[in-house]
Structures are given as structure tokens and as C-alpha cells.
């Protein structure tokens, strides 16, 4: 039961961080593009890469810390379902270019951020 509580608390922390970042970017950059969702997914991809690499060979994170940070915090922080919804809204509005841009940028940048997170963790931990 203790691990589940920590995962739940991590999820709450991740959710709060996602909300604050998304609202902040909406205020700063406006609603023309879902910058908040993109930023959350890129940052989440990077951090999950660090967490997973750091809990592998380097054993920087314990198994409990890995699941709390990876499943709890990052699970609450990342927003794939929001990305999906925003892309569907573009498609329903006939904004094919914006939908394609959202998918392409999110896919490419999040993959790059995840790879960068792994590389940074390897460089710092080896």
C-alpha cells in the first residue's frame, strides 16, 4: 500500500506541474498552437529518459523511486490524451496543416527529447 500512495502523490505532483506549465504558456504565447501540451510532452519525454536510464545500469534510482517518478510523476505530467484531443479538434475543424504540424512536431521533438534524456543520464552517470 505504501508504494501505491507514493505513486498517487507523484501523480498529483505531476498533474499540478502540467497544469501550471500549460496555463503559463497559454498566457505567454496564446491559444494559436497547443504550446503547453507540446512543452509538457517534450519535457516529460526527456525526464522519463533520464529516469529510466538512471534506474538501469547506473542504479541512481531505486525500483520504488523509478515507479514513483516514472509512473506517478511522469504519468501525471505527460499529456498524450490532451495531444490526441487537440489534434482531433484540428481535424474536425478542417485544419489539416495544423493537425499534421502538431503530430509531426510532437513526435519528432519528443523522440529527440527522450533520446537526449537517455544520453544526458548516460553522460552524467558513467
Protein Blocks (a to p, Z undefined) as FASTA:
>chain_A
ZZmmmmmmmmmmmmmmmmmmmmmmmmmnopmbcfklmmmmmmmmmmmmmmmmmmmmnoma
cfklmmmmmmmmmmmmpcfkmmmmmmmmmmmnopamlmmmmmmmmmmmmmmmmmmmmmmm
mmmmZZ
